[in-house]
Amino acid sequence: MSDKIFSRLISNKLFPKLTWLRFIGFEFWMVGFTPFFIAYVVSSEKLYDFDLFYGFLIIALLTSSTFVLNHICDLELDRKNPRKEFSLLVRETVSIQQSWTLFWVLQIACIVFSLYFNNHFLICILGLTIISFVYNIKPFRFKTRPGLDLVSNGVSLGFLIPLSAWSINQPIADFPKLYFFSIICYLLALYCPTIAIDVEFDRKFGIETLATKISATKTMQLSWLFTILGVSALIYSGYHEIFPWNQKLLLWTGWLLVLEIVVHYIYLPIYSRPSYHTVAKGSIILATFEAVATLLFLVIFLDLLPID
């Protein structure tokens, strides 16, 4: 389903709640849930429990507050971007003041709920909050500073979110750095195409991103290199048995890692500027494939499969 068709669907009076869900970034909650889930399972050696789902609630609140802030800070640009016609601010369904109120309600709720866990968890959430501000708000606006946009996403999604989950059950000093370095690479591999598709719009309105600096094609190539780097880190960890990997896990799931490189190459082409449809379809396929591989890894890691 194309973005325009989806936008028309949610504009129908029969689906007003879907518009609100998109406004708070509901479809991107999973982007935060995934690294949180992986870190929690590895640290607790449990596939699920109350603390995991409570943590999901906090990440959902944080993600939603970030998206509302993004809508507020990007309002003038969103009015010119057809892909943002779903925004309640663009439609003037809500005002700037109401949006700020919603942002602070979500943000404060996120921090208050974080008090349930330890101080290290709270510090991680506060760190994520700071990144959200400097990523969106002037004069920082890291999202329009080539390189800093990548760093912001890598540090927040690939480091602080999994570190917060890890801190619930384990000392942060024992955080498996190489393993989560690979997750940073995977997340950046999925982030790069999202800026490549907007390169023409960004250039037209003078917005600087990595893609406007090095071209959409090179950004897609960088995306593929991130996937290769992430796969290489995991294979290295498995071969040298660096926690949480070992050679048994590498034997049973390593072949999927190599296939991830191939799937990325096929569905997120690296020799041309991609369309929105290509990126949407390719990202879903790649992320789903990686999710299946990760789930298999975790099931074997937890000894839930009778594999010798």
C-alpha positions as CSV (number, residue, x, y, z in Angstrom):
1,M,0.0,0.0,0.0
2,S,1.5,3.3,-1.0
3,D,1.8,6.2,1.4
4,K,-0.7,8.3,-0.5
5,I,-3.3,5.5,-0.4
6,F,-2.7,5.0,3.3
7,S,-3.0,8.7,3.9
8,R,-6.3,8.8,2.1
9,L,-7.5,5.9,4.1
10,I,-6.8,7.4,7.4
11,S,-8.3,10.7,6.3
12,N,-11.7,9.0,6.0
13,K,-14.0,9.9,8.9
14,L,-14.4,6.1,9.6
15,F,-10.7,5.9,10.7
16,P,-9.9,9.0,12.8
17,K,-8.0,7.0,15.4
18,L,-5.5,5.9,12.8
19,T,-4.5,9.5,12.2
20,W,-3.8,9.9,15.9
21,L,-1.8,6.7,15.9
22,R,0.4,7.9,13.1
23,F,0.8,11.3,14.8
24,I,2.4,9.6,17.8
25,G,4.5,7.3,15.6
26,F,2.7,4.1,16.5
27,E,4.1,2.3,13.4
28,F,7.6,3.1,14.7
29,W,7.2,1.8,18.2
30,M,8.7,-1.5,17.1
31,V,11.9,0.2,16.1
32,G,12.4,0.9,19.8
33,F,10.9,-2.3,21.1
34,T,13.3,-4.5,19.1
35,P,16.6,-3.5,20.6
36,F,14.9,-3.3,24.0
37,F,13.5,-6.8,23.7
38,I,16.9,-8.3,22.5
39,A,18.8,-6.7,25.4
40,Y,16.2,-7.7,28.0
41,V,16.1,-11.4,26.9
42,V,19.9,-11.7,26.8
43,S,20.2,-10.1,30.2
44,S,17.3,-11.8,32.0
45,E,17.4,-15.1,30.1
46,K,13.6,-14.8,29.9
47,L,11.6,-14.5,26.8
48,Y,8.9,-12.4,28.5
49,D,7.8,-11.2,31.9
50,F,6.1,-8.1,33.5
51,D,9.2,-6.0,33.5
52,L,9.7,-6.5,29.8
53,F,6.1,-5.3,28.9
54,Y,6.4,-2.5,31.4
55,G,9.6,-1.4,29.7
56,F,7.7,-1.5,26.3
57,L,5.2,0.9,27.8
58,I,8.0,3.3,28.7
59,I,9.6,3.0,25.2
60,A,6.2,3.6,23.6
61,L,5.7,6.8,25.6
62,L,9.2,8.0,24.8
63,T,8.8,7.2,21.0
64,S,5.4,9.0,20.9
65,S,6.7,12.1,22.7
66,T,9.6,12.2,20.2
67,F,7.3,12.0,17.2
68,V,5.0,14.7,18.5
69,L,8.1,16.9,19.1
70,N,9.2,16.1,15.5
71,H,5.8,17.3,14.1
72,I,6.0,20.5,16.1
73,C,9.5,21.3,15.0
74,D,9.0,20.3,11.3
75,L,5.6,21.9,10.9
76,E,6.6,24.5,8.2
77,L,8.4,21.8,6.2
78,D,5.7,19.2,6.7
79,R,3.1,21.6,5.1
80,K,5.1,21.4,1.9
81,N,5.7,17.7,2.0
82,P,2.9,15.5,0.5
83,R,4.1,12.5,2.6
84,K,3.2,14.4,5.8
85,E,-0.4,15.3,4.9
86,F,-1.5,12.9,7.7
87,S,-0.1,15.2,10.4
88,L,-2.7,16.6,12.7
89,L,-0.8,19.8,12.8
90,V,-0.7,20.1,9.0
91,R,-4.4,19.4,8.9
92,E,-4.9,21.9,11.8
93,T,-6.8,19.3,13.7
94,V,-4.7,20.2,16.7
95,S,-2.9,23.5,17.6
96,I,0.8,24.0,18.4
97,Q,-0.2,24.6,22.1
98,Q,-2.2,21.4,22.2
99,S,0.7,19.5,20.6
100,W,3.1,20.8,23.2
101,T,0.7,19.8,26.0
102,L,0.6,16.3,24.5
103,F,4.4,16.1,24.2
104,W,4.9,17.1,27.9
105,V,2.3,14.6,29.1
106,L,3.9,11.8,27.2
107,Q,7.4,12.9,28.2
108,I,6.7,13.3,31.9
109,A,4.8,10.0,32.0
110,C,7.8,8.3,30.5
111,I,10.2,9.7,33.1
112,V,7.8,9.0,36.0
113,F,7.2,5.4,35.0
114,S,11.0,5.0,34.7
115,L,11.3,5.5,38.4
116,Y,10.0,2.0,38.8
117,F,13.4,0.6,37.8
118,N,16.9,1.6,38.9
119,N,18.9,4.8,38.5
120,H,20.9,3.5,35.6
121,F,17.6,2.8,33.7
122,L,16.4,6.4,34.5
123,I,19.7,7.9,33.3
124,C,19.4,6.0,30.0
125,I,15.9,7.4,29.5
126,L,17.0,10.9,30.3
127,G,19.8,10.5,27.8
128,L,17.3,9.4,25.2
129,T,15.2,12.5,26.1
130,I,18.2,14.8,25.6
131,I,19.0,13.2,22.2
132,S,15.3,13.7,21.2
133,F,15.7,17.5,22.0
134,V,19.0,18.1,20.2
135,Y,17.8,16.0,17.3
136,N,14.8,18.1,16.7
137,I,15.1,21.6,18.3
138,K,17.0,24.6,17.0
139,P,19.8,25.6,17.3
140,F,21.0,22.0,17.5
141,R,18.8,20.2,14.9
142,F,21.1,17.2,14.6
143,K,18.6,15.7,12.1
144,T,19.8,18.4,9.6
145,R,23.5,18.0,10.3
146,P,25.0,15.3,8.1
147,G,26.8,12.7,10.3
148,L,25.2,13.8,13.5
149,D,21.9,12.4,12.3
150,L,23.5,9.0,12.1
151,V,25.2,9.3,15.4
152,S,22.0,10.4,17.1
153,N,20.1,7.4,15.8
154,G,22.9,5.0,16.5
155,V,23.4,6.1,20.1
156,S,19.7,6.3,20.9
157,L,18.4,3.1,19.2
158,G,21.5,1.0,19.2
159,F,23.1,1.9,22.5
160,L,20.9,3.7,25.1
161,I,17.7,1.7,24.5
162,P,19.4,-1.7,24.8
163,L,21.5,-0.4,27.7
164,S,18.4,0.6,29.6
165,A,16.9,-2.9,29.1
166,W,20.2,-4.5,30.1
167,S,20.4,-2.4,33.3
168,I,17.2,-3.8,34.7
169,N,18.8,-7.2,35.4
170,Q,22.6,-6.8,35.0
171,P,25.4,-4.4,35.8
172,I,25.9,-2.0,33.0
173,A,29.7,-2.7,33.1
174,D,28.9,-6.2,31.7
175,F,27.0,-4.8,28.7
176,P,28.0,-7.0,25.7
177,K,29.4,-4.1,23.6
178,L,30.3,-5.9,20.4
179,Y,26.9,-7.6,20.2
180,F,25.1,-4.3,20.4
181,F,27.6,-2.6,18.1
182,S,26.2,-5.0,15.5
183,I,22.7,-3.9,16.4
184,I,23.7,-0.2,15.9
185,C,24.9,-1.2,12.4
186,Y,21.6,-3.0,11.6
187,L,19.6,0.0,12.7
188,L,21.7,2.5,10.7
189,A,21.3,0.2,7.7
190,L,17.6,0.6,8.0
191,Y,17.8,4.4,8.8
192,C,19.9,5.4,5.7
193,P,17.2,4.5,3.1
194,T,14.7,6.7,5.0
195,I,16.8,9.8,4.3
196,A,17.7,8.7,0.7
197,I,14.0,8.8,-0.4
198,D,13.6,12.5,0.6
199,V,16.8,13.8,-1.0
200,E,15.1,15.8,-3.7
201,F,12.6,17.4,-1.3
202,D,15.4,18.2,1.2
203,R,17.6,19.8,-1.5
204,K,14.7,21.8,-2.8
205,F,14.1,23.4,0.6
206,G,17.7,23.7,1.7
207,I,17.7,20.9,4.2
208,E,21.1,19.3,4.8
209,T,21.2,15.5,5.4
210,L,23.8,12.8,4.8
211,A,21.9,12.0,1.5
212,T,22.1,15.5,0.2
213,K,25.8,15.6,0.9
214,I,26.9,12.3,-0.6
215,S,23.8,11.5,-2.8
216,A,21.0,9.1,-2.4
217,T,22.8,6.3,-4.2
218,K,25.9,6.5,-2.0
219,T,23.6,6.6,1.1
220,M,22.0,3.3,-0.1
221,Q,25.5,1.9,-0.5
222,L,26.4,3.0,3.0
223,S,23.3,1.3,4.2
224,W,24.4,-2.0,2.7
225,L,27.9,-1.6,4.2
226,F,26.3,-1.2,7.6
227,T,24.6,-4.5,7.2
228,I,27.8,-6.1,6.2
229,L,29.6,-4.6,9.2
230,G,26.8,-5.8,11.5
231,V,27.0,-9.3,10.1
232,S,30.8,-9.4,10.3
233,A,30.7,-8.4,14.0
234,L,28.3,-11.2,14.8
235,I,30.3,-13.8,12.9
236,Y,33.4,-12.7,14.7
237,S,31.7,-12.9,18.1
238,G,30.4,-16.4,17.3
239,Y,33.8,-17.7,16.2
240,H,35.6,-16.3,19.2
241,E,32.6,-17.1,21.6
242,I,32.2,-13.5,22.8
243,F,29.0,-13.3,24.9
244,P,26.2,-13.8,24.1
245,W,27.5,-15.7,21.0
246,N,29.2,-19.0,20.9
247,Q,30.0,-21.5,18.1
248,K,26.8,-23.5,18.5
249,L,24.8,-20.3,17.9
250,L,27.0,-19.5,15.0
251,L,26.6,-22.9,13.5
252,W,22.8,-22.8,13.6
253,T,22.1,-19.2,12.8
254,G,25.3,-18.0,11.0
255,W,24.0,-18.9,7.6
256,L,21.1,-16.6,8.1
257,L,23.5,-13.7,8.7
258,V,25.1,-14.2,5.3
259,L,21.6,-14.3,3.7
260,E,20.8,-10.9,5.4
261,I,23.5,-9.3,3.2
262,V,21.9,-10.9,0.1
263,V,18.4,-9.9,1.0
264,H,19.5,-6.3,1.6
265,Y,21.2,-6.2,-1.7
266,I,18.1,-7.5,-3.6
267,Y,15.4,-5.5,-1.9
268,L,17.2,-2.2,-1.1
269,P,19.1,-1.6,-4.3
270,I,22.3,0.3,-3.9
271,Y,22.9,1.6,-7.5
272,S,20.0,4.0,-7.9
273,R,17.9,6.5,-5.9
274,P,15.1,4.5,-4.3
275,S,11.4,5.3,-4.4
276,Y,9.2,5.4,-1.3
277,H,7.6,2.1,-2.3
278,T,11.0,0.4,-2.8
279,V,12.2,1.5,0.6
280,A,9.0,0.7,2.4
281,K,8.8,-2.8,0.9
282,G,12.5,-3.5,1.1
283,S,12.8,-2.3,4.7
284,I,9.9,-4.5,5.8
285,I,11.3,-7.5,4.1
286,L,14.8,-7.0,5.5
287,A,13.6,-6.2,9.0
288,T,11.3,-9.2,9.0
289,F,14.1,-11.5,7.9
290,E,16.4,-10.1,10.6
291,A,13.6,-10.4,13.2
292,V,13.2,-14.1,12.4
293,A,16.9,-14.7,12.5
294,T,17.1,-12.9,15.9
295,L,14.2,-14.8,17.3
296,L,15.8,-18.1,16.3
297,F,19.1,-16.9,17.9
298,L,17.3,-16.0,21.2
299,V,15.3,-19.3,21.3
300,I,18.6,-21.3,20.9
301,F,20.3,-19.0,23.4
302,L,17.6,-19.7,26.0
303,D,17.8,-23.5,25.3
304,L,14.2,-23.6,24.2
305,L,15.1,-25.8,21.3
306,P,16.5,-29.3,21.9
307,I,19.8,-28.7,20.0
308,D,23.0,-30.3,21.0
